[in-house]
Amino acid sequence: MRYPPAHKLATRRRILDAASQAFREHGVAETGVDEVMRRAGLTHGGFYAHFRDKSELVAEACATTFDAAVINLDRIATQPTPALRARMLIDSYLSTRHRDNRGSGCMVVAVGADMARLSGPGRSGYSRSFTGHLDRLEAALRLSEDPVVNRDRVTHLMSSLVGALLFARAIDDPVRSDAILHSMRRLLRREFSDAATAPSVAAKSASRSSRPTHDFLQMPVSGNASAEENVEIRKS
């Protein structure tokens, strides 16, 4: 039976969505084609009608996930000052919700270590998509009018966020894990947001928006932060 082109495209999208979630939950090395196809509700044999091999799937799943982050970057870009843009990213990224939901969180922190061990189309595809994502982050955050300084500051901020989230996920003591998120939010706000925000309308807006207003990389909109996060925010 021949299916219309739209059906094949929809099926391919199901496979990519399933792969994106599985890779972020379990890592690239630990996720096989069988698991991806099971999540997509398809048989293993159908995989090769869409992809040559797993390496091609990895490259395209990563590209799809980074592209899906554009809507969140657009929200960041609408904030009127660098301080507010940085704060939106910091509060969202270093939330307990993001820590606890690997499958819908940041692709960088989830599979970055795996990519360093890969070669071929999977590695090159991820590198290309990640580089493009960094370029979009620089354009959205606009932490300096100088392009070189902006790139350095965005790279520094993202490296700090990824490292902090890695630490928080690696520790199985919930109290200490929460403390890492809280302390790093406070320190990064001080460096990138609070010190640069004058006592003005912008500062009042920052106070009102201290609760995360979105979640990075396709996390559901978080209108309700956890009680622990609200306590942490009030203390800051």
Rosetta blueprint (number, residue, H / E / L):
1 M L
2 R L
3 Y L
4 P L
5 P H
6 A H
7 H H
8 K H
9 L H
10 A H
11 T H
12 R H
13 R H
14 R H
15 I H
16 L H
17 D H
18 A H
19 A H
20 S H
21 Q H
22 A H
23 F H
24 R H
25 E H
26 H H
27 G L
28 V L
29 A L
30 E L
31 T L
32 G L
33 V H
34 D H
35 E H
36 V H
37 M H
38 R H
39 R H
40 A H
41 G L
42 L L
43 T L
44 H H
45 G H
46 G H
47 F H
48 Y H
49 A H
50 H L
51 F L
52 R L
53 D L
54 K H
55 S H
56 E H
57 L H
58 V H
59 A H
60 E H
61 A H
62 C H
63 A H
64 T H
65 T H
66 F H
67 D H
68 A H
69 A L
70 V H
71 I H
72 N H
73 L H
74 D H
75 R H
76 I H
77 A H
78 T L
79 Q L
80 P L
81 T L
82 P H
83 A H
84 L H
85 R H
86 A H
87 R H
88 M H
89 L H
90 I H
91 D H
92 S H
93 Y H
94 L L
95 S L
96 T H
97 R H
98 H H
99 R H
100 D H
101 N L
102 R H
103 G H
104 S H
105 G L
106 C L
107 M H
108 V H
109 V H
110 A H
111 V H
112 G H
113 A H
114 D H
115 M H
116 A L
117 R L
118 L L
119 S L
120 G L
121 P H
122 G H
123 R H
124 S H
125 G H
126 Y H
127 S H
128 R H
129 S H
130 F H
131 T H
132 G H
133 H H
134 L H
135 D H
136 R H
137 L H
138 E H
139 A H
140 A H
141 L H
142 R L
143 L L
144 S L
145 E L
146 D L
147 P H
148 V H
149 V H
150 N H
151 R H
152 D H
153 R H
154 V H
155 T H
156 H H
157 L H
158 M H
159 S H
160 S H
161 L H
162 V H
163 G H
164 A H
165 L H
166 L H
167 F H
168 A H
169 R H
170 A H
171 I L
172 D L
173 D L
174 P H
175 V H
176 R H
177 S H
178 D H
179 A H
180 I H
181 L H
182 H H
183 S H
184 M H
185 R H
186 R H
187 L H
188 L H
189 R H
190 R H
191 E H
192 F H
193 S L
194 D H
195 A H
196 A H
197 T L
198 A L
199 P L
200 S L
201 V H
202 A H
203 A H
204 K H
205 S H
206 A H
207 S H
208 R H
209 S L
210 S L
211 R L
212 P L
213 T L
214 H L
215 D E
216 F L
217 L L
218 Q L
219 M E
220 P L
221 V L
222 S L
223 G L
224 N L
225 A L
226 S L
227 A H
228 E H
229 E H
230 N H
231 V H
232 E H
233 I H
234 R H
235 K H
236 S L
